[in-house]
Amino acid sequence: MAKAKDGVKPMSDRKPVDAERRAALVDHAHKTIKYGSQSFSAASRLFENETRERAWLLYAWCRRCDDIADNQELGGELGDQSNLETRLALIRKLTALAFEGAPTGDPAFDALGVVARECGLTPAMAEDVIAGFALDAEDWRPREEADMMRYCYHVAGAVGVMMAVIMGVDSKDTDTLDRANDLGLAFQLSNIARDIVEDDAAGRCYLPIMWLVEEDIEPGQHTKPHHRQELAEMAARLVALVEKHEAAARVGAARLPFRSRWAVLSAARIYGAIGRKVRNRGVDAWNSRTYVPRWEKALYGARAFLSAAINREKHPDGPITWGIKDFRPDSG
């Protein structure tokens, strides 16, 4: 019998999930992703069927955790008005049950249990994601660029790592997982650039405080009209980081199966395009929401298909960027 680690029953000791129950969880997850994110739902179609279903199962857990942390239900208020610590404790309790293979009473957490068993996701991977929900719910602010990158890791890079394992990457292949992290970082940096003004309206700012100081911007005034030029310069700075991490992610994508490689390269092109559109619009970037229209997404998908078929990604110049260990100080 396999030996238990950290109090979690080994995957090999758990009974397989009943096919009917699994199908119901997949259906629930599919409905969740269609309602919660049309972009991710569309992107998931590029995966082969097994990977697609597992991506849905993981998304359902991520979305449910996000809603609990924000005290919401797919954008609406939850009945429970408990404090943040209580909500995070609930997330961790249900996640632990999912990894033990025990019923949780919540289909989104049961979905995590299924995909974790099938793919070898670990509690440490899940905890990295949960830490991001804690930061967002606390209205946390980054002081240095490294703080911003840590935030991006927890809310997106760590999900990229879990997705890589779902796509078949060995959990011990740290180099490829680092490249999956790069893709998540690129996604989140593009989101930050696009949503600066929207985030400010919601009382949030993910730009490093030191960046604002360097631009000589008064506290709380970075989105005001007289600072739009400085805002455009900081957005361009974000997009330069996007492109660095996007290039590194392509190196990892080259190691994936064709359908997964195609999906990753498509997503990289689309999210990279969002950042570049923000940069190109300059001071007008926040007069209206920056987006990639459907026809353009289809074009990027076609180009990604060709890139995936040729599969000759060039290693980016300079240091390869952040790795998972940089966000886990105790990992050695």
Phi, psi and omega in degrees: 000139180293149182275134178289147179232131178056034176076005181257130180297129180303148181305321185292344181267359185261145178288142177296150180289137177304134185302320180294318179295319179297317180299322179293321179292321177297318179297316178299316181295321179297317178296323180296315183288326178295324180280321188275329183204102179294327181295311180292325178298316180293318181297326183295341180294340181284341178286155169290164195304314184297314179294322179300313181297320180293325176296320177297315181300317179293318180301318182302318178295312181302315182294318181294318177299317180299316180295318179295316180299322180270002183058046181229167174229093184049047175099345179254163182292138170280158178290329183281124179254029182296162182285171185300315182301321179294318181293318178294324177297322178295316178302313182293323179296311182292325178295319178298318178299320180298317180290336176280350182081016181267152176297140182250344184082003180224119185300330181292322178283326173298325178298318177299318180301321180294308184291329177294318180294318184288330189244345180088026173297149185245157176302326179297320177298316181294320180296325177300323178289316181300324178300329177291322177298323179297316180297314181296316183291335180275002185054043182293146179238133177280137177269310181252168176301322179299326177293319178298318180293324177297317177300313181300324178297310186291326183268346182218314181299319181294327175292322176300322178297314179296321178297322179298319178296320177300326180278002174107003179286134178297134181296347177265355180277077188297327181294314179291323177295325175299322179289327174295321175301319179303320180296316177298319178299316180298317178303309187290324178296322175296318178299317181299314180299316182292323192257016184308311183288319177299318179297319180298320179297332179269005179081023181236149176214124181254003173285137179300138179304322182293331175296318180293322178296317180298329179273001179058045180261132180293148180306131177076009184245009190292340180260003180291150184307323183286356177245014183296326179295316177296323179296318178297322179293320178290324176297319178297325177295320176297317183292328175299322176292320177305311185293327177295314181286327176298317179296319179293323180297327180298328178298316179290323181300329181297343182265359184270161172301156189307309184297319178292320178299317179299314181298315182295315181293326176296312180298320179298317180295318183292312181290326175297322179296323178301311179299316182292327176295319177300313180298316182292330180284344176059229184292346180268004188299335185247014174287334175208160184292133177277130181212166177251115181294163185302317183297325180286323175299318179298321178296316179295324177296320179293318179294322178294325177301314180295318179297319180294324180289317179287317174054056177231069182281135181272134177296128182295152178288151176080188180303146187286357178095191183292148172241166182304321182300334180291341180255000177234083184305333183269007185275348178085000000 
